[in-house]
Amino acid sequence: MSGTTDFVGVRGFSNLRSTVAKIDTRNSTVVGVCLPAPAADNTVFPLDEPVRLSIDDPEQVEKLGAGIARDTVDQFLTEGIVTDLAFVRSEHSTLTDPAAKLEAEINSIVGSAGSKTGMWALLDAKSHIKIEPGSIISPGYMAHRLGGAANAVATTARTICDRIIDCIVIADTPSTSVEAAIEWAEDFATALNVVAMYPGGVVNLGAGNVTRPISANVAAAMVRRDKETGGPYKAFWNRPLQGILAPSVPVGYTDGDVSSEANLLAQAGVGTIIEGNLLWAPFTTATDPTVKSWRSIKKIRTRRAVEKAMLRPLRQYMSEDITGHVVSLIYRAADQFLGDLVTLGALIDYELIWSKAMNPATLLEAGGLRTKMRWAETPDLVDLQLYDEAMPEAFDVLQAAIASALSQLGLSNVRVTA
């Protein structure tokens, strides 16, 4: 009944919606995977459609059939984590020539942006299967530079991650050499959301030791760390990969040696494994001077997570009257959220600004509102510098200690002089 309808008596109109929006980061532990699965059940895993794959459901996993997709699931499980995958099955090739088969399957994974096939189907994961990737992988198909060009699968995944906002690509580079891995990463020197990994890893998936791309293990390690800390705000490197027995190619690392292979890789934007199974990957591929200040994986994940977290909750203020009260509610919601992140150690500090210059009358009249937010992410320690030098004055302390000890002996024939 309308409140303007004539009525004699008392009526109540209940509004139970919270006035201050509750902002929180979403679950970013979902991994998006796009791979061919030639032996998969066609009903459970139709082509080019996102499917919610629960890796702790043995019946559903069994229907993947043997192949790289099943190996990827097993690699996740060997890392000791349980999560849901947003899985898209791409068309496999029946060509017998290995190079032609690889190229055809890469094309199927890349798919069509307009038709939402291949990896592009991951953009529909949220609406179709109610989960949205926080990372995207395609083991075995991101490491190649066909024709000397940037990898098409990684390039597509980067674009999709940009659309999702708080999502990163975890890619494998060529395992042939350090130089080849660095060359691969140079194709993504301006990308803020690509993590490159070298080399492959030795794993045991139940049928002996085999070499596999490690992007699945790295993605699982990120999920494990997020679950441990309750969000995407902590670094996940400098921790063992539980499912990796050894790198496929040894990577040299010596503490304090800036010329070691692992450091050369890191500075070129390539993560690696040192000392058997220790994940050594603090940076993305962002080595271009225009973006290098954002190369920390921890830093860029925090920035994107905060940006993404605010969008959906603050939507509740859409259609409300623009008044001082409503604007104050928006600022209170943002203040509570960012204040919590300072408490969690994700941010150092923040500032919310209201600017008249940014909100002229013409903008307000058109229903627009601009809020400026400033914050600084807490950096992860990547370069601990220890300086040492000789301390000759310490011998003055030693002299005084000796003199004091001898004086306290109380022996008449022992005399201490300057």
Beta strands, then each sheet from edge to edge (+ up, - down):
strand 1: 31-36
strand 2: 50-54
strand 3: 84-90
strand 4: 135-137
strand 5: 168-172
strand 6: 194-197
strand 7: 201-204
strand 8: 209-212
strand 9: 246-247
strand 10: 270-274
strand 11: 278-280
strand 12: 347-353
strand 13: 372-377
sheet 1: 2+ 3- 1- 4- 5- 6- 10- 11+
sheet 2: 8+ 7- 9+
sheet 3: 12+ 13-
end
